[in-house]
Amino acid sequence: MSFREEHELHKRRFGRNLGVALVLLSFIVIVFGLTVVKVTRGDYEPENASIQRGQ
């Protein structure tokens, strides 16, 4: 009992899906990295925090 050889269409589809997955993963990593940098730098502060500090 041997497995049938994979069709060429499935090989191309797998390559395309892998490419889309890598693009989505890189987008997620970039957004997460920007979020971490923004939070650690202190750019993300509620508006009330600046008002309370001024008093």
For each residue, the residues with C-beta under 8 A, 3 or more apart:
1:
2:
3:
4:
5:
6: 10 11
7: 10 11
8: 11 12
9: 12 13
10: 6 7 13 14
11: 6 7 8 14 15
12: 8 9 15 16
13: 9 10 16 17
14: 10 11 17 18
15: 11 12 18 19
16: 12 13 19 20
17: 13 14 20 21
18: 14 15 21 22
19: 15 16 22 23
20: 16 17 23 24
21: 17 18 24 25
22: 18 19 25 26
23: 19 20 26 27
24: 20 21 27 28
25: 21 22 28 29
26: 22 23 29 30
27: 23 24 30 31
28: 24 25 31 32
29: 25 26 32 33
30: 26 27 33 34
31: 27 28 34 35
32: 28 29 35 36
33: 29 30 36 37
34: 30 31 37 38
35: 31 32 38 39
36: 32 33 39 40
37: 33 34 40 41
38: 34 35 41 43 44
39: 35 36 42 43 44
40: 36 37
41: 37 38
42: 39 45
43: 38 39
44: 38 39
45: 42 49 50
46: 49
47: 50 51
48: 51 52
49: 45 46 52 53
50: 45 47 53 54
51: 47 48 54 55
52: 48 49 55
53: 49 50
54: 50 51
55: 51 52
